[in-house]
Amino acid sequence: MINSEKIFSGGSNRGRRICVIGGGIGGLTAALAFARSGAEVELHEQAPALTEVGAGLQITPNGARALEALGLGSALDAVGIVAHAVEPMDAVTGRPVTQFDLSGLEQPPYRFFHRADLIEVLAEGCRQAGVNLRLGSKVNATDMDADLVVGAEGIHSQTRVALNGTQEPFFTGQVAWRAVVDAPDADPVARIWMAPGRHVVTYPVSGGRLNVVAVQERQQWAAEGWAHRDEAGNLRQAFRGASGRLKGILGQVEEVHLWGLFRHPVAENWGRNGVCILGDAAHPTLPFLAQGANLAIEDAFVLTRCCDQSSDITAALRNYEELRKPRVNRAIDAANANARNYHLSGIARTVAHTGLKVMGKIMPNAFMGRMDWLYGYDVTK
């Protein structure tokens, strides 16, 4: 395990008062990182308990490096499932297109988590580090008495609005369903079930369950946010032309949530006057690269180190933004490309699937090599 005291060795954070708004993954990581660097940290979460709407998420090696550097390696091992492979599937036939082995990735491993498990790992790390967790506390960034206020409230961040004004998102023409089903014997594999105009991603999480995220292209608008319930029959109807294997998974769904997928611009201004933003508050990301949580974790680590290395908060925030924007923009572009590639039809679909098959057979390591910019990135160096 990397010693966080050696990483945060600038010393400028010692004694600083840091206020974090938002008790999600990005906010908790920021609170923990600042506390490890010697700051006095309080975190405000408006909900009465630290909970996560939703189900699973994937923590890839780039995000895991930061979490392990913060001392959470053993806790991650205890609640995560190590992923063995990513398997693109033909949702119509139910057969694999190819398989990309994840065992060759540099450590730490690619893992699957239930969000609630990861939230508790982060919260316990914060408690042990002396973070003052204030639940049921709704605050405004501009009213806080602190050396630095970190807005980590997600896509509806009021801290972002304070820094940038209101910026309207636009509906992508896609909606997503999220559900969990029982699957005690599920393989530790992330499967991407691709069909014309839609796809499903499945992977196991703790408790013998399978996380299910299904996306459909459609013009019928749906509200943004994960907490909107829908009928399971609507999900099954959207994938009525799928293989029996996928239908069998969707047939187990009893409770499902639906939300619209919206594109938000990357915030122009990430910090000024002792106030900053990170994660979805700064750069909402569509869920087609499994990087939303990972980018927020990276943000939190880089922000903490920039502040620790500078006695000037303004200069630190400028450095943080300059370091993060190019990477975030590249990840968002890659996620947007996946949104198109998963939903191909006709000859384009045939060509793409054939290319994946050839890559998997002839150059099995080529895919992981292409992803090294993402998974091989190390914010602790």
N, C-alpha and C positions, 0 to 999 in steps of 0.2 A: 504494500500500500504506500502511495506517495504521501509524504508528510506535508500537510497543508500549511504548517507554520513556515516551512522552507519556501513554499511557493509564494505565500503572502509575506514577504520579508521586507517590504518597503517601509512598513511601520507607520505610514501616514493615517491608517484607519484606526490606530489605537486611540481609544477615548472618544472617537467620533460618535455622534448620535445619529443612527440610521432608522428611518421609518419606512417599512415596506407595507404597501396596500395591496391586499389580495393573497389568499391562502391556497392558491393552486400550486402546481409544480414549479413554475418559474419563481413565484414569490417566496415559497419555502426554500428553494435552492439559494436565492439571493440572501435571505435572512441567515441561513446557515453559513454561507460563505463569508459574509461580513462579520458574523460572530466569530468564526474561526480566525479571521484576520485581526481580531482585537477590538472591534467596534461594539458599542452598546446598541442593541437592536431590539426594536419592538415591531411586531407584525400585526396588522389590523385586518380582520376578515369579517365581513358583514353578516355572514351566515352564523348561526349559533353553534355549529360544529364543523370540523374540517372534513368535508365529504366531497366526493366527485360524482357528478352526474355523468353517466357513460359507463364504459366497461373496461375494455382492454387498451393497451398501448404498447408500442415497441420501443425499447430503449436500445439504440444501436451503439456500437463501440465509441463513437465520438461523444455521445452524451454520457455514457457510462464512465469514461475516463475522468470527467469532472466530478461525478458523484463519488467515485472511488477515491479521488484525491481529497475529498471532504470527509473521508473516513467511513463511508457507507458500504464498502465492499462486501463484508460478511452479511450485512442485513439484506443486500440485494440478492446474494446467493440464496438466502433463506426463503424468499418469497417469489423470485423470478423463475422462469423456465428458459433454459438455454435453447436457442433455436438451432436446428440442424440444417435447415435449408429453406430457400424460397422456391416455390413451385408454381409457375404460371400454368393455368389450366384452361382447357377449352370448355366453357360452361355449357355448351350445347351438347357435346358428346360425353362430357364427364371425364375425359382422358387428359393426362398431363401433356403439356406442350414440350416442356423440358424441366430440368431441375438445376438450381444453382446452389452448390454446396457452400455453407457458411463456416465450415470447420477450419478453413484456411485463413480466416480473418485474424488479424493481430488482436491480442487480448486488450481489453476485457471482451467477453463474449457478447454476442447479439442476444438479447433476452426479451421474453414476453412477460408483461405484468398486468394484473388487474389494477386499475387506477387507484382504488381505495388502498391497496397494499402499498403502492409506492408513496402515496400521500402520507400514510402512517410512518413509513420508514423515514421520510423527510421530516415529519413533525417530531418524531422521537429524537432525531439528530439535532433539531433546533432546541428542544427542551434540554438535552444534555449540554448543549453549547451555551445555554443561558439566555436564549431568545425569549422575550416577553410576548407570548402569544395571546392576543386580545381578540376573543371571538365575540360575535354579535356587535361588532364595532364598525359603524359606517362613518368614514371620515373623508375629508376633502384635502387633496394634496396641498393646496395653497394655504390651508389653515394650520398645517402641522409645524411644530417647533422642533426642527431637526437640522443637522448639518446637510443631510441628503434625504430626499423623499423618493422612493422607488415605486412607480406605478406598475403593478402587475395584475391588473384586474381583467385581462382578457380583451375580447373583441369590443366590449362595451365600455372600455376604459374612459373614465372621466378625466384622468390625468392626461391621456392622449389629447382629449378635446382642449384641455387647458393649455397644452403646448402647441397645438396645431389648428385649433378650431374644428368645426364639424366637417367631416369628409364622408360623403354618402357612398356606400358600397353599391355594387350592382349584382343582380341575380345572374348566376352562370348558366341557368337553364338545366341545373342538375339538383337532385335531392338525394339525401342519404338516410338510410335506416340503420339503427344500431340495436343489437340484441345480444343476449347470451343464452346458450342452450347447454344442456348436459352432454358431456362427451368424455367420460372417464378414460377412454382408451385412445384419445386423439394423439396423432403423431406431433412431435415438436417442430412443425413445419408451418410456414405462412403460405397459404394458397391464395392465388389471385385468379378467380373464376371469371374469365373474360367472355363477353358476348356483345353483339352489335348494340351500341347505345346504352350499355349497362355493364356492371361487374359487381362481384362480391369478393370480399377479403375475409378469410377465416384463419384463426390461429388459437391455440390453447392458452388459457390463463389458469390461475390457481383454483383449487377446489374441483378439479375434474370438469371444467367448463370450457366451452368453445366460444370465443368472441366472434361476432358476425357483424360486418359493416357492408351494406349493399347500397350501390349508387345507380341511379337511373337518370337518363337525360329526358327532360320533359319541360313543357312550357308552363304547366300549372304551378304557380308560385307556392312556396312553403316558407314559414317563418324561420329566421336564423336562431340557432341555439339548440341545445341537446334535450331540453326538457319537455318537448311537445310529443304527447302520446299519439299513436296511430293504431289502426287495426292491423293485426298480423295478416289478415286476408289480403290487404292492399299490397303488402310486400310480396306475398306468394303470387298474386295476380301479375305483378310486374315481371316476374321471372317464370311465368307459366311455360315458356318454351325451353326451359333449362333441362339438363339431364336429370335422370332419376336420382343420381347421387346427390346433386345439389338440392333438388326438390326435397330429398329426405332430410337434409339439414334444416332448410327453411320450414319444413313441415313441423318441426319441433318448437318453433318460435311461438311463445305465448304472449309475452309483453314486449312491445317494440316502441322505439321513439323515432320520430322523423324530423329532419331539419333541412332547410334550404342551404345550398352552398353559395356563398357570396364572395366576390373578389373585393378586397379592401386594398387601397394603395399602401405601400410602405410609407410610414410616417416620414415627413420631411425633416422634422426636428425631434430628436430623441432626448434632448436634455438642455435645460438652461436654468439659471438662478436656483441651483440646488434641488431641482426636480428632474426626474428622468423616467423613462419607460423601458420595458423589455418584453420579450415574448410576443404573444398575440396582441398586446397593447401597441407594440411598435410595428409588427409585421405579420398580420394574420396570414396563415398558410393553408392552402387546401390540403385535404388529407390523402394525397396520392403519392407521398414519398415517406410517410411515417416519420416526419421530422418536426412537427409542431412542438412537442415536448422537448425534443433534443436541442432544438435551436434556442428555446427558452433557457434550458440548463446552461448551454454555452454562453448565452448572453449574461446570465447571472455571474458566472465565473469570471468572464472578461471584465465586466463592470467592476467587480470587487477588486480585481488586480490593478486595473487602471487607477482606481481611487487610492489603493494602497501605495502606489508608486508615485503619487503626486500630492503635494500639500495644497494644490490649487484644484478645487472641485470642478471649476469651469473647464480647465484644461483637461482634466480627467474625463469628463463627460464628452468633450470633443474627440478625444482619442478613442474612447469606447465606440462612439458612433462611426468613426472612420474605419475602425478595425472590423466592425460587424456588418456594415451595409453591403459590401461586395459579396460576402459569403451568403448572407440572407437572400440577396437578389438571385444568386445562382441557384440556391435550393428552391426558391419559389418558381423559377423558370423550369426547373426539372420536374417539379410536382405538376405544373400546368401541362407539360409535355406528356406525362403519364396519363393525365385525365383524357387526352386524345387517344393515346396508344392503346389503352385498355378497351376502348369502345369502337374499334375499327370494324368495318363491315365490307362485304364483297371482296374484290381482288386485293385491296389494301390489307385486309385481315389475313388472307391466305399468304400473301408475301411476308407479312410481319411474323406470322406463326412459323413459317418455314425458316425464316432467318433465325428465330429463337432456337428451333430444333438443331439447326446446323451449328450454331454457337455452342449449344449444350453438349453436342457430340464431339466436335472437332476442337473447340477451344473452350473447355469447361471453365477455365480461370479468367477468360476474357471479360465476362460480366463483372466479376468482383474487381478486376483491374480498372474497369471503367468507373467503378464506384469508390475507388480509393480516395478521391478528392473529398468525398463525403464521410465515409466510415473511418478513414485513416487520419482524419484531422484530430489534432491534440491541443486543446486549449491550455493544458497544464504546462506546455513547453514555452 
